[in-house]
Amino acid sequence: MSDTRGLEEAVADLVPRAQRGDAEALDALLRTCRDTVYRWALVQTGDSEDAEDVTQEVLIRVHGSLAKYQGRSKFTTWLYRVTRNEATSLGRGVGRRLRLAAAATREAPAADEAADPLDRIHAARAAALAVELLRGLPRRQREVLHLADIEGCTAEEISARLGMSPVTARVHLLHARRALRAQILSKLPGLAEEA
């Protein structure tokens, strides 16, 4: 089950209760959505601090506009669009700071103190390379790749969230994967020889 489907199931009873004014349900809904919204915002903004700002704004917006959600689409589709709109607003308003490579290195999972220092260096370099490669993709391809390969969404779910046809979503995913492969092979030509 994808993270999105799991979230959809987790909030299924919380949304209507929160819409009826149940404060505990609203609080639980916002707590349940927070981590997913943050991940989506991070993909949109490319920066952990900006993603945190977007997450806060989205949660405030959900709190204030939940009554407007009418259930014509899945709650996660509506939530994704709110997140995407907030990230776009942030990008227009203050410009995105390009600190992602440094942040990814800084935020790499803490290595065990007994771990080999060389392993930690390699892990930090791998994280920085992954961030660099993803940043090299156009925003739309990065979004589709994240939704498909990280969130586990189908082409139909991606099309609903991003307002495109499923065929277009598949094309963007294909282009994103090809672009990543080309970037990886250009950075690490030895991989082509191994294949």
Backbone as JSON Lines, residues from 0, in Angstrom:
{"i":0,"aa":"M","n":[0.84,-1.18,0.0],"ca":[0.0,0.0,0.0],"c":[0.89,1.25,0.0]}
{"i":1,"aa":"S","n":[0.56,2.23,-0.81],"ca":[1.35,3.45,-0.89],"c":[1.07,4.33,0.32]}
{"i":2,"aa":"D","n":[1.98,5.27,0.53],"ca":[1.8,6.23,1.62],"c":[0.49,7.01,1.44]}
{"i":3,"aa":"T","n":[0.18,7.34,0.18],"ca":[-1.02,8.12,-0.1],"c":[-2.27,7.34,0.23]}
{"i":4,"aa":"R","n":[-2.31,6.06,-0.16],"ca":[-3.49,5.25,0.15],"c":[-3.62,5.06,1.66]}
{"i":5,"aa":"G","n":[-2.48,4.87,2.32],"ca":[-2.5,4.73,3.77],"c":[-3.03,5.99,4.44]}
{"i":6,"aa":"L","n":[-2.61,7.15,3.94],"ca":[-3.1,8.41,4.49],"c":[-4.59,8.56,4.23]}
{"i":7,"aa":"E","n":[-5.01,8.21,3.02],"ca":[-6.44,8.31,2.68],"c":[-7.28,7.49,3.65]}
{"i":8,"aa":"E","n":[-6.83,6.28,3.95],"ca":[-7.54,5.43,4.89],"c":[-7.49,5.98,6.31]}
{"i":9,"aa":"A","n":[-6.33,6.53,6.69],"ca":[-6.16,7.03,8.05],"c":[-7.06,8.23,8.34]}
{"i":10,"aa":"V","n":[-7.35,9.03,7.32],"ca":[-8.15,10.23,7.55],"c":[-9.61,10.08,7.16]}
{"i":11,"aa":"A","n":[-9.98,8.91,6.66],"ca":[-11.34,8.71,6.15],"c":[-12.42,9.1,7.16]}
{"i":12,"aa":"D","n":[-12.25,8.73,8.42],"ca":[-13.28,9.08,9.41],"c":[-12.98,10.43,10.07]}
{"i":13,"aa":"L","n":[-11.73,10.9,9.99],"ca":[-11.38,12.17,10.63],"c":[-11.93,13.37,9.86]}
{"i":14,"aa":"V","n":[-11.9,13.31,8.53],"ca":[-12.32,14.46,7.73],"c":[-13.77,14.85,8.01]}
{"i":15,"aa":"P","n":[-14.73,13.93,7.9],"ca":[-16.11,14.35,8.15],"c":[-16.34,14.82,9.59]}
{"i":16,"aa":"R","n":[-15.67,14.17,10.54],"ca":[-15.83,14.59,11.93],"c":[-15.26,16.0,12.13]}
{"i":17,"aa":"A","n":[-14.09,16.25,11.54],"ca":[-13.48,17.59,11.66],"c":[-14.36,18.63,10.98]}
{"i":18,"aa":"Q","n":[-14.96,18.29,9.86],"ca":[-15.85,19.22,9.17],"c":[-17.09,19.56,9.99]}
{"i":19,"aa":"R","n":[-17.51,18.62,10.85],"ca":[-18.66,18.87,11.72],"c":[-18.28,19.64,12.98]}
{"i":20,"aa":"G","n":[-16.99,19.99,13.13],"ca":[-16.58,20.81,14.26],"c":[-15.93,20.05,15.39]}
{"i":21,"aa":"D","n":[-15.62,18.79,15.22],"ca":[-14.96,17.99,16.26],"c":[-13.49,18.41,16.33]}
{"i":22,"aa":"A","n":[-13.14,19.15,17.39],"ca":[-11.79,19.7,17.54],"c":[-10.73,18.6,17.66]}
{"i":23,"aa":"E","n":[-11.06,17.52,18.35],"ca":[-10.1,16.41,18.49],"c":[-9.84,15.75,17.14]}
{"i":24,"aa":"A","n":[-10.86,15.6,16.34],"ca":[-10.69,15.01,15.01],"c":[-9.85,15.92,14.12]}
{"i":25,"aa":"L","n":[-10.07,17.24,14.21],"ca":[-9.28,18.19,13.43],"c":[-7.82,18.11,13.84]}
{"i":26,"aa":"D","n":[-7.56,18.08,15.12],"ca":[-6.18,17.98,15.62],"c":[-5.53,16.69,15.13]}
{"i":27,"aa":"A","n":[-6.26,15.59,15.21],"ca":[-5.73,14.29,14.76],"c":[-5.5,14.31,13.25]}
{"i":28,"aa":"L","n":[-6.39,14.94,12.51],"ca":[-6.25,15.05,11.06],"c":[-4.97,15.8,10.7]}
{"i":29,"aa":"L","n":[-4.76,16.94,11.34],"ca":[-3.57,17.74,11.03],"c":[-2.29,17.0,11.41]}
{"i":30,"aa":"R","n":[-2.29,16.31,12.54],"ca":[-1.11,15.52,12.95],"c":[-0.85,14.39,11.96]}
{"i":31,"aa":"T","n":[-1.91,13.75,11.52],"ca":[-1.78,12.62,10.6],"c":[-1.24,13.06,9.24]}
{"i":32,"aa":"C","n":[-1.63,14.23,8.78],"ca":[-1.23,14.72,7.46],"c":[0.15,15.39,7.44]}
{"i":33,"aa":"R","n":[0.64,15.82,8.57],"ca":[1.82,16.66,8.62],"c":[3.03,16.09,7.89]}
{"i":34,"aa":"D","n":[3.43,14.86,8.2],"ca":[4.64,14.29,7.59],"c":[4.5,14.14,6.08]}
{"i":35,"aa":"T","n":[3.33,13.76,5.63],"ca":[3.11,13.61,4.19],"c":[3.17,14.96,3.5]}
{"i":36,"aa":"V","n":[2.54,15.96,4.08],"ca":[2.58,17.31,3.51],"c":[4.02,17.8,3.46]}
{"i":37,"aa":"Y","n":[4.79,17.54,4.5],"ca":[6.19,17.97,4.5],"c":[6.96,17.31,3.35]}
{"i":38,"aa":"R","n":[6.77,16.01,3.16],"ca":[7.48,15.32,2.05],"c":[7.08,15.92,0.71]}
{"i":39,"aa":"W","n":[5.79,16.15,0.52],"ca":[5.34,16.75,-0.72],"c":[5.94,18.14,-0.89]}
{"i":40,"aa":"A","n":[5.95,18.92,0.16],"ca":[6.5,20.28,0.1],"c":[7.99,20.26,-0.2]}
{"i":41,"aa":"L","n":[8.7,19.29,0.35],"ca":[10.13,19.17,0.1],"c":[10.4,18.88,-1.37]}
{"i":42,"aa":"V","n":[9.58,18.03,-1.96],"ca":[9.73,17.75,-3.4],"c":[9.46,19.03,-4.2]}
{"i":43,"aa":"Q","n":[8.47,19.8,-3.79],"ca":[8.1,21.01,-4.51],"c":[9.16,22.1,-4.38]}
{"i":44,"aa":"T","n":[9.65,22.31,-3.16],"ca":[10.54,23.44,-2.92],"c":[12.01,23.1,-3.06]}
{"i":45,"aa":"G","n":[12.36,21.86,-2.79],"ca":[13.77,21.47,-2.85],"c":[14.58,21.96,-1.68]}
{"i":46,"aa":"D","n":[13.92,22.41,-0.62],"ca":[14.65,22.96,0.52],"c":[13.89,22.63,1.8]}
{"i":47,"aa":"S","n":[14.6,22.13,2.8],"ca":[13.93,21.68,4.03],"c":[13.29,22.83,4.8]}
{"i":48,"aa":"E","n":[13.93,23.98,4.83],"ca":[13.34,25.12,5.55],"c":[12.1,25.64,4.83]}
{"i":49,"aa":"D","n":[12.18,25.73,3.51],"ca":[11.02,26.16,2.74],"c":[9.89,25.14,2.88]}
{"i":50,"aa":"A","n":[10.25,23.86,2.88],"ca":[9.24,22.81,3.03],"c":[8.54,22.93,4.39]}
{"i":51,"aa":"E","n":[9.29,23.26,5.41],"ca":[8.69,23.44,6.74],"c":[7.73,24.62,6.73]}
{"i":52,"aa":"D","n":[8.13,25.72,6.08],"ca":[7.26,26.89,5.97],"c":[5.97,26.54,5.21]}
{"i":53,"aa":"V","n":[6.12,25.82,4.1],"ca":[4.96,25.43,3.31],"c":[4.05,24.53,4.13]}
{"i":54,"aa":"T","n":[4.65,23.58,4.85],"ca":[3.86,22.66,5.67],"c":[3.01,23.42,6.68]}
{"i":55,"aa":"Q","n":[3.62,24.38,7.36],"ca":[2.87,25.17,8.33],"c":[1.71,25.92,7.66]}
{"i":56,"aa":"E","n":[1.99,26.52,6.51],"ca":[0.94,27.25,5.8],"c":[-0.18,26.32,5.35]}
{"i":57,"aa":"V","n":[0.19,25.13,4.88],"ca":[-0.82,24.17,4.43],"c":[-1.71,23.75,5.59]}
{"i":58,"aa":"L","n":[-1.1,23.46,6.73],"ca":[-1.89,23.03,7.88],"c":[-2.83,24.15,8.34]}
{"i":59,"aa":"I","n":[-2.36,25.38,8.29],"ca":[-3.22,26.51,8.63],"c":[-4.36,26.63,7.63]}
{"i":60,"aa":"R","n":[-4.02,26.46,6.34],"ca":[-5.04,26.54,5.3],"c":[-6.07,25.42,5.43]}
{"i":61,"aa":"V","n":[-5.6,24.21,5.72],"ca":[-6.52,23.08,5.91],"c":[-7.45,23.37,7.08]}
{"i":62,"aa":"H","n":[-6.88,23.88,8.16],"ca":[-7.68,24.22,9.34],"c":[-8.78,25.22,8.97]}
{"i":63,"aa":"G","n":[-8.42,26.22,8.18],"ca":[-9.38,27.26,7.83],"c":[-10.32,26.93,6.69]}
{"i":64,"aa":"S","n":[-9.93,26.0,5.8],"ca":[-10.74,25.73,4.61],"c":[-11.32,24.34,4.54]}
{"i":65,"aa":"L","n":[-11.19,23.57,5.58],"ca":[-11.68,22.19,5.53],"c":[-13.17,22.14,5.23]}
{"i":66,"aa":"A","n":[-13.9,23.13,5.68],"ca":[-15.34,23.16,5.42],"c":[-15.64,23.27,3.92]}
{"i":67,"aa":"K","n":[-14.69,23.85,3.16],"ca":[-14.88,24.0,1.71],"c":[-14.61,22.71,0.95]}
{"i":68,"aa":"Y","n":[-13.91,21.77,1.58],"ca":[-13.64,20.49,0.91],"c":[-14.96,19.74,0.8]}
{"i":69,"aa":"Q","n":[-15.39,19.44,-0.43],"ca":[-16.7,18.84,-0.66],"c":[-16.65,17.37,-1.02]}
{"i":70,"aa":"G","n":[-15.47,16.79,-1.08],"ca":[-15.37,15.37,-1.35],"c":[-15.53,14.97,-2.8]}
{"i":71,"aa":"R","n":[-15.43,15.93,-3.72],"ca":[-15.54,15.59,-5.15],"c":[-14.3,14.85,-5.64]}
{"i":72,"aa":"S","n":[-13.18,15.01,-4.93],"ca":[-11.96,14.26,-5.22],"c":[-11.52,13.64,-3.9]}
{"i":73,"aa":"K","n":[-10.53,12.79,-3.98],"ca":[-10.0,12.21,-2.75],"c":[-9.42,13.33,-1.9]}
{"i":74,"aa":"F","n":[-9.46,13.13,-0.59],"ca":[-8.91,14.13,0.32],"c":[-7.43,14.36,0.02]}
{"i":75,"aa":"T","n":[-6.68,13.29,-0.27],"ca":[-5.24,13.44,-0.53],"c":[-4.99,14.23,-1.8]}
{"i":76,"aa":"T","n":[-5.88,14.12,-2.78],"ca":[-5.74,14.92,-4.0],"c":[-5.94,16.39,-3.67]}
{"i":77,"aa":"W","n":[-6.96,16.69,-2.89],"ca":[-7.2,18.08,-2.48],"c":[-6.02,18.6,-1.66]}
{"i":78,"aa":"L","n":[-5.54,17.79,-0.72],"ca":[-4.42,18.19,0.14],"c":[-3.16,18.42,-0.68]}
{"i":79,"aa":"Y","n":[-2.93,17.58,-1.68],"ca":[-1.75,17.74,-2.53],"c":[-1.83,19.06,-3.29]}
{"i":80,"aa":"R","n":[-3.0,19.38,-3.8],"ca":[-3.15,20.64,-4.55],"c":[-2.94,21.85,-3.65]}
{"i":81,"aa":"V","n":[-3.44,21.78,-2.43],"ca":[-3.21,22.87,-1.48],"c":[-1.71,23.01,-1.23]}
{"i":82,"aa":"T","n":[-1.03,21.88,-1.04],"ca":[0.42,21.9,-0.8],"c":[1.15,22.47,-2.01]}
{"i":83,"aa":"R","n":[0.79,22.03,-3.18],"ca":[1.45,22.5,-4.39],"c":[1.23,24.0,-4.59]}
{"i":84,"aa":"N","n":[0.02,24.47,-4.34],"ca":[-0.27,25.9,-4.47],"c":[0.54,26.72,-3.48]}
{"i":85,"aa":"E","n":[0.65,26.25,-2.25],"ca":[1.45,26.97,-1.25],"c":[2.92,26.99,-1.63]}
{"i":86,"aa":"A","n":[3.42,25.87,-2.14],"ca":[4.83,25.82,-2.55],"c":[5.08,26.77,-3.72]}
{"i":87,"aa":"T","n":[4.13,26.83,-4.64],"ca":[4.25,27.74,-5.77],"c":[4.22,29.19,-5.29]}
{"i":88,"aa":"S","n":[3.35,29.48,-4.35],"ca":[3.29,30.83,-3.8],"c":[4.59,31.21,-3.12]}
{"i":89,"aa":"L","n":[5.15,30.28,-2.38],"ca":[6.42,30.55,-1.72],"c":[7.5,30.81,-2.75]}
{"i":90,"aa":"G","n":[7.53,30.0,-3.8],"ca":[8.52,30.17,-4.86],"c":[8.43,31.52,-5.52]}
{"i":91,"aa":"R","n":[7.2,32.01,-5.71],"ca":[7.01,33.33,-6.32],"c":[7.33,34.45,-5.34]}
{"i":92,"aa":"G","n":[6.94,34.24,-4.09],"ca":[7.03,35.32,-3.1],"c":[8.44,35.64,-2.65]}
{"i":93,"aa":"V","n":[9.22,34.63,-2.31],"ca":[10.54,34.92,-1.75],"c":[11.67,34.26,-2.52]}
{"i":94,"aa":"G","n":[11.34,33.52,-3.56],"ca":[12.38,32.83,-4.31],"c":[12.9,31.64,-3.53]}
{"i":95,"aa":"R","n":[13.2,30.58,-4.22],"ca":[13.7,29.39,-3.54],"c":[15.17,29.55,-3.27]}
{"i":96,"aa":"R","n":[15.54,29.19,-2.06],"ca":[16.95,29.18,-1.69],"c":[17.54,27.86,-2.15]}
{"i":97,"aa":"L","n":[18.7,27.92,-2.74],"ca":[19.31,26.71,-3.29],"c":[20.34,26.15,-2.31]}
{"i":98,"aa":"R","n":[19.84,25.65,-1.17],"ca":[20.7,25.06,-0.15],"c":[20.49,23.57,-0.03]}
{"i":99,"aa":"L","n":[19.82,22.95,-0.99],"ca":[19.42,21.56,-0.84],"c":[20.59,20.6,-0.73]}
{"i":100,"aa":"A","n":[21.6,20.78,-1.53],"ca":[22.74,19.85,-1.47],"c":[23.39,19.88,-0.09]}
{"i":101,"aa":"A","n":[23.59,21.08,0.43],"ca":[24.18,21.19,1.77],"c":[23.24,20.64,2.82]}
{"i":102,"aa":"A","n":[21.95,20.91,2.67],"ca":[20.97,20.41,3.64],"c":[20.9,18.89,3.61]}
{"i":103,"aa":"A","n":[20.94,18.31,2.43],"ca":[20.86,16.85,2.33],"c":[22.06,16.2,3.0]}
{"i":104,"aa":"T","n":[23.22,16.79,2.81],"ca":[24.41,16.25,3.46],"c":[24.29,16.41,4.96]}
{"i":105,"aa":"R","n":[23.8,17.57,5.38],"ca":[23.66,17.84,6.8],"c":[22.59,16.97,7.43]}
{"i":106,"aa":"E","n":[21.53,16.68,6.65],"ca":[20.4,15.93,7.19],"c":[20.46,14.44,6.87]}
{"i":107,"aa":"A","n":[21.59,13.97,6.36],"ca":[21.7,12.53,6.09],"c":[21.49,11.78,7.4]}
{"i":108,"aa":"P","n":[20.89,10.6,7.35],"ca":[20.64,9.85,8.57],"c":[21.89,9.73,9.42]}
{"i":109,"aa":"A","n":[21.71,9.96,10.71],"ca":[22.85,9.91,11.62],"c":[23.48,8.53,11.58]}
{"i":110,"aa":"A","n":[24.77,8.51,11.34],"ca":[25.49,7.24,11.29],"c":[25.86,6.81,12.69]}
{"i":111,"aa":"D","n":[25.9,5.54,12.89],"ca":[26.31,4.98,14.16],"c":[27.73,5.45,14.45]}
{"i":112,"aa":"E","n":[28.0,5.83,15.68],"ca":[29.33,6.33,16.05],"c":[30.42,5.32,15.74]}
{"i":113,"aa":"A","n":[30.1,4.03,15.82],"ca":[31.09,3.0,15.57],"c":[31.27,2.74,14.08]}
{"i":114,"aa":"A","n":[30.41,3.34,13.22],"ca":[30.48,3.1,11.78],"c":[31.78,3.67,11.23]}
{"i":115,"aa":"D","n":[32.21,3.08,10.17],"ca":[33.43,3.49,9.5],"c":[33.28,4.92,9.0]}
{"i":116,"aa":"P","n":[34.21,5.82,9.33],"ca":[34.11,7.2,8.85],"c":[34.06,7.29,7.32]}
{"i":117,"aa":"L","n":[34.72,6.35,6.65],"ca":[34.68,6.34,5.2],"c":[33.27,6.04,4.69]}
{"i":118,"aa":"D","n":[32.54,5.16,5.39],"ca":[31.14,4.88,5.03],"c":[30.29,6.13,5.17]}
{"i":119,"aa":"R","n":[30.52,6.91,6.23],"ca":[29.75,8.15,6.42],"c":[30.05,9.15,5.3]}
{"i":120,"aa":"I","n":[31.3,9.22,4.89],"ca":[31.67,10.13,3.8],"c":[30.99,9.7,2.51]}
{"i":121,"aa":"H","n":[31.02,8.4,2.22],"ca":[30.38,7.89,1.01],"c":[28.87,8.13,1.05]}
{"i":122,"aa":"A","n":[28.25,7.93,2.2],"ca":[26.81,8.15,2.33],"c":[26.47,9.62,2.09]}
{"i":123,"aa":"A","n":[27.28,10.52,2.64],"ca":[27.03,11.95,2.45],"c":[27.19,12.33,0.98]}
{"i":124,"aa":"R","n":[28.21,11.79,0.32],"ca":[28.41,12.07,-1.11],"c":[27.26,11.51,-1.95]}
{"i":125,"aa":"A","n":[26.81,10.31,-1.61],"ca":[25.7,9.7,-2.34],"c":[24.43,10.54,-2.18]}
{"i":126,"aa":"A","n":[24.18,11.01,-0.96],"ca":[23.0,11.86,-0.72],"c":[23.09,13.16,-1.51]}
{"i":127,"aa":"A","n":[24.27,13.77,-1.5],"ca":[24.45,15.02,-2.24],"c":[24.27,14.78,-3.74]}
{"i":128,"aa":"L","n":[24.78,13.66,-4.25],"ca":[24.62,13.36,-5.67],"c":[23.15,13.13,-6.02]}
{"i":129,"aa":"A","n":[22.44,12.39,-5.18],"ca":[21.01,12.13,-5.43],"c":[20.24,13.45,-5.47]}
{"i":130,"aa":"V","n":[20.51,14.32,-4.55],"ca":[19.83,15.63,-4.52],"c":[20.18,16.42,-5.76]}
{"i":131,"aa":"E","n":[21.44,16.43,-6.13],"ca":[21.86,17.16,-7.33],"c":[21.16,16.63,-8.58]}
{"i":132,"aa":"L","n":[21.08,15.31,-8.69],"ca":[20.43,14.7,-9.85],"c":[18.95,15.05,-9.9]}
{"i":133,"aa":"L","n":[18.27,14.97,-8.76],"ca":[16.85,15.3,-8.73],"c":[16.6,16.77,-9.03]}
{"i":134,"aa":"R","n":[17.49,17.62,-8.52],"ca":[17.34,19.06,-8.79],"c":[17.53,19.37,-10.27]}
{"i":135,"aa":"G","n":[18.25,18.49,-10.97],"ca":[18.48,18.7,-12.39],"c":[17.26,18.42,-13.25]}
{"i":136,"aa":"L","n":[16.25,17.79,-12.67],"ca":[15.03,17.49,-13.42],"c":[14.12,18.7,-13.43]}
{"i":137,"aa":"P","n":[13.37,18.89,-14.5],"ca":[12.34,19.93,-14.48],"c":[11.33,19.63,-13.37]}
{"i":138,"aa":"R","n":[10.72,20.66,-12.85],"ca":[9.82,20.5,-11.7],"c":[8.72,19.47,-11.95]}
{"i":139,"aa":"R","n":[8.1,19.5,-13.1],"ca":[7.0,18.59,-13.39],"c":[7.49,17.13,-13.37]}
{"i":140,"aa":"Q","n":[8.65,16.89,-13.96],"ca":[9.2,15.53,-13.95],"c":[9.55,15.1,-12.53]}
{"i":141,"aa":"R","n":[10.09,16.01,-11.75],"ca":[10.44,15.7,-10.35],"c":[9.17,15.35,-9.56]}
{"i":142,"aa":"E","n":[8.1,16.1,-9.79],"ca":[6.83,15.83,-9.12],"c":[6.29,14.46,-9.48]}
{"i":143,"aa":"V","n":[6.25,14.17,-10.78],"ca":[5.68,12.91,-11.24],"c":[6.53,11.75,-10.75]}
{"i":144,"aa":"L","n":[7.85,11.87,-10.81],"ca":[8.75,10.82,-10.34],"c":[8.51,10.55,-8.85]}
{"i":145,"aa":"H","n":[8.4,11.61,-8.06],"ca":[8.16,11.46,-6.63],"c":[6.82,10.76,-6.37]}
{"i":146,"aa":"L","n":[5.78,11.23,-7.04],"ca":[4.46,10.64,-6.81],"c":[4.43,9.17,-7.22]}
{"i":147,"aa":"A","n":[5.08,8.83,-8.32],"ca":[5.05,7.44,-8.8],"c":[5.97,6.54,-8.0]}
{"i":148,"aa":"D","n":[7.22,6.94,-7.86],"ca":[8.22,6.04,-7.29],"c":[8.36,6.12,-5.78]}
{"i":149,"aa":"I","n":[8.0,7.22,-5.18],"ca":[8.1,7.35,-3.72],"c":[6.73,7.15,-3.08]}
{"i":150,"aa":"E","n":[5.73,7.85,-3.59],"ca":[4.39,7.77,-3.01],"c":[3.63,6.53,-3.49]}
{"i":151,"aa":"G","n":[4.04,5.96,-4.61],"ca":[3.38,4.77,-5.12],"c":[2.05,5.04,-5.8]}
{"i":152,"aa":"C","n":[1.87,6.25,-6.31],"ca":[0.62,6.62,-6.97],"c":[0.56,6.03,-8.38]}
{"i":153,"aa":"T","n":[-0.64,5.73,-8.82],"ca":[-0.85,5.28,-10.2],"c":[-0.87,6.5,-11.11]}
{"i":154,"aa":"A","n":[-0.8,6.26,-12.41],"ca":[-0.86,7.36,-13.38],"c":[-2.18,8.12,-13.25]}
{"i":155,"aa":"E","n":[-3.25,7.4,-12.94],"ca":[-4.55,8.05,-12.78],"c":[-4.56,8.97,-11.56]}
{"i":156,"aa":"E","n":[-3.96,8.51,-10.47],"ca":[-3.89,9.35,-9.26],"c":[-3.01,10.57,-9.5]}
{"i":157,"aa":"I","n":[-1.9,10.38,-10.21],"ca":[-1.02,11.51,-10.53],"c":[-1.75,12.5,-11.41]}
{"i":158,"aa":"S","n":[-2.49,12.0,-12.39],"ca":[-3.21,12.91,-13.29],"c":[-4.24,13.73,-12.53]}
{"i":159,"aa":"A","n":[-4.91,13.12,-11.55],"ca":[-5.91,13.85,-10.76],"c":[-5.24,14.94,-9.93]}
{"i":160,"aa":"R","n":[-4.08,14.65,-9.37],"ca":[-3.4,15.63,-8.53],"c":[-2.81,16.78,-9.33]}
{"i":161,"aa":"L","n":[-2.28,16.47,-10.49],"ca":[-1.55,17.48,-11.24],"c":[-2.34,18.06,-12.4]}
{"i":162,"aa":"G","n":[-3.58,17.59,-12.59],"ca":[-4.42,18.15,-13.63],"c":[-3.92,17.84,-15.04]}
{"i":163,"aa":"M","n":[-3.53,16.61,-15.26],"ca":[-3.06,16.19,-16.59],"c":[-3.66,14.83,-16.88]}
{"i":164,"aa":"S","n":[-3.55,14.39,-18.11],"ca":[-4.07,13.07,-18.45],"c":[-3.12,11.99,-17.94]}
{"i":165,"aa":"P","n":[-3.61,10.78,-17.71],"ca":[-2.74,9.69,-17.29],"c":[-1.61,9.42,-18.29]}
{"i":166,"aa":"V","n":[-1.9,9.6,-19.57],"ca":[-0.87,9.39,-20.6],"c":[0.24,10.43,-20.42]}
{"i":167,"aa":"T","n":[-0.13,11.67,-20.17],"ca":[0.88,12.71,-19.96],"c":[1.69,12.41,-18.71]}
{"i":168,"aa":"A","n":[1.05,11.93,-17.67],"ca":[1.78,11.56,-16.45],"c":[2.8,10.46,-16.75]}
{"i":169,"aa":"R","n":[2.4,9.47,-17.53],"ca":[3.32,8.38,-17.89],"c":[4.49,8.9,-18.73]}
{"i":170,"aa":"V","n":[4.21,9.83,-19.63],"ca":[5.27,10.41,-20.46],"c":[6.26,11.18,-19.59]}
{"i":171,"aa":"H","n":[5.75,11.99,-18.66],"ca":[6.65,12.73,-17.76],"c":[7.49,11.77,-16.93]}
{"i":172,"aa":"L","n":[6.89,10.69,-16.47],"ca":[7.63,9.7,-15.68],"c":[8.72,9.05,-16.53]}
{"i":173,"aa":"L","n":[8.4,8.7,-17.75],"ca":[9.39,8.11,-18.65],"c":[10.55,9.07,-18.89]}
{"i":174,"aa":"H","n":[10.22,10.33,-19.16],"ca":[11.27,11.33,-19.39],"c":[12.13,11.54,-18.14]}
{"i":175,"aa":"A","n":[11.49,11.56,-16.99],"ca":[12.23,11.75,-15.73],"c":[13.2,10.59,-15.5]}
{"i":176,"aa":"R","n":[12.73,9.39,-15.7],"ca":[13.59,8.22,-15.49],"c":[14.74,8.2,-16.49]}
{"i":177,"aa":"R","n":[14.45,8.53,-17.74],"ca":[15.52,8.58,-18.75],"c":[16.54,9.67,-18.42]}
{"i":178,"aa":"A","n":[16.05,10.83,-18.0],"ca":[16.95,11.93,-17.66],"c":[17.83,11.56,-16.47]}
{"i":179,"aa":"L","n":[17.24,10.93,-15.46],"ca":[18.04,10.5,-14.31],"c":[19.09,9.49,-14.73]}
{"i":180,"aa":"R","n":[18.69,8.54,-15.55],"ca":[19.65,7.53,-16.01],"c":[20.8,8.2,-16.76]}
{"i":181,"aa":"A","n":[20.49,9.13,-17.65],"ca":[21.52,9.82,-18.42],"c":[22.45,10.62,-17.49]}
{"i":182,"aa":"Q","n":[21.87,11.29,-16.5],"ca":[22.68,12.05,-15.56],"c":[23.6,11.14,-14.75]}
{"i":183,"aa":"I","n":[23.05,10.02,-14.3],"ca":[23.84,9.08,-13.51],"c":[24.99,8.54,-14.35]}
{"i":184,"aa":"L","n":[24.71,8.17,-15.59],"ca":[25.75,7.63,-16.44],"c":[26.8,8.68,-16.81]}
{"i":185,"aa":"S","n":[26.38,9.93,-16.91],"ca":[27.37,10.98,-17.2],"c":[28.26,11.26,-15.99]}
{"i":186,"aa":"K","n":[27.69,11.15,-14.8],"ca":[28.47,11.39,-13.57],"c":[29.3,10.17,-13.18]}
{"i":187,"aa":"L","n":[28.76,8.98,-13.48],"ca":[29.43,7.73,-13.1],"c":[29.54,6.82,-14.32]}
{"i":188,"aa":"P","n":[30.42,7.16,-15.27],"ca":[30.49,6.39,-16.52],"c":[30.85,4.92,-16.31]}
{"i":189,"aa":"G","n":[31.46,4.6,-15.2],"ca":[31.82,3.22,-14.92],"c":[30.6,2.32,-14.8]}
{"i":190,"aa":"L","n":[29.46,2.89,-14.46],"ca":[28.23,2.07,-14.35],"c":[27.8,1.53,-15.7]}
{"i":191,"aa":"A","n":[28.02,2.3,-16.77],"ca":[27.63,1.85,-18.11],"c":[28.47,0.65,-18.52]}
{"i":192,"aa":"E","n":[29.72,0.64,-18.11],"ca":[30.59,-0.47,-18.45],"c":[30.2,-1.74,-17.71]}
{"i":193,"aa":"E","n":[29.66,-1.58,-16.49],"ca":[29.26,-2.73,-15.69],"c":[27.97,-3.37,-16.21]}
{"i":194,"aa":"A","n":[27.11,-2.56,-16.84],"ca":[25.79,-3.05,-17.27],"c":[25.87,-3.95,-18.47]}
